[in-house]
Amino acid sequence: MQDSDLVTSDHAALASHMAHCARARGAWFEVRRWLQDGHVMLSSRLVTVALVGGVSLAAVTLAAVSLVA
């Protein structure tokens, strides 16, 4: 294999990679990015709210049971 063949194959691989990147950053790229950012933010909040809600419900249930008994 000659050096010129290596350069040609590297150039073709780079061109293919750049075309792939250009397709990935199409018209919907910003929408997908915004939705992913929102999902990350809401997921963490949802877990926190579920945990606090579960602990609060357990505390209220225990308090109600102790008042009845």
Legacy VTK file of the C-alpha trace (Angstrom):
# vtk DataFile Version 3.0
C-alpha trace
ASCII
DATASET POLYDATA
POINTS 69 float
0.000 0.000 0.000
1.403 3.367 -0.957
1.149 6.557 1.059
-1.214 8.084 -1.499
-3.637 5.148 -1.033
-3.608 5.706 2.714
-4.346 9.407 2.308
-7.176 8.643 -0.119
-8.753 6.106 2.242
-8.396 8.509 5.201
-9.999 11.262 3.143
-12.907 8.992 2.193
-13.411 7.934 5.824
-13.366 11.550 6.982
-15.832 12.551 4.262
-18.150 9.713 5.299
-17.910 10.737 8.951
-18.625 14.392 8.163
-21.673 13.417 6.076
-22.949 11.278 8.958
-22.524 14.187 11.407
-24.309 16.566 9.051
-27.282 14.179 8.813
-27.370 13.764 12.602
-27.607 17.526 13.064
-30.648 17.790 10.847
-33.767 19.900 11.237
-34.971 18.121 14.390
-31.635 18.158 16.236
-32.502 21.149 18.451
-35.936 19.738 19.264
-34.437 16.383 20.300
-31.788 18.149 22.379
-34.409 20.314 24.115
-36.594 17.288 24.860
-33.630 15.342 26.222
-32.640 18.236 28.506
-36.234 18.478 29.750
-36.386 14.746 30.366
-33.205 14.831 32.451
-34.492 17.753 34.523
-37.968 16.295 35.085
-36.744 12.776 35.837
-34.644 13.917 38.762
-37.499 16.042 40.111
-39.981 13.187 39.710
-37.839 10.825 41.777
-37.496 13.437 44.526
-41.239 14.182 44.593
-42.085 10.456 44.679
-39.678 9.872 47.567
-40.929 12.829 49.612
-44.551 11.908 48.857
-44.017 8.300 49.920
-42.350 9.285 53.176
-45.080 11.837 53.892
-47.838 9.332 53.174
-46.188 6.792 55.465
-45.905 9.391 58.237
-49.557 10.425 57.911
-50.672 6.788 57.863
-48.678 5.987 61.004
-50.046 9.082 62.752
-53.626 8.144 61.839
-53.158 4.584 63.052
-51.716 5.749 66.376
-54.663 8.149 66.899
-57.234 5.409 66.273
-55.558 2.869 68.555
LINES 1 70
69 0 1 2 3 4 5 6 7 8 9 10 11 12 13 14 15 16 17 18 19 20 21 22 23 24 25 26 27 28 29 30 31 32 33 34 35 36 37 38 39 40 41 42 43 44 45 46 47 48 49 50 51 52 53 54 55 56 57 58 59 60 61 62 63 64 65 66 67 68
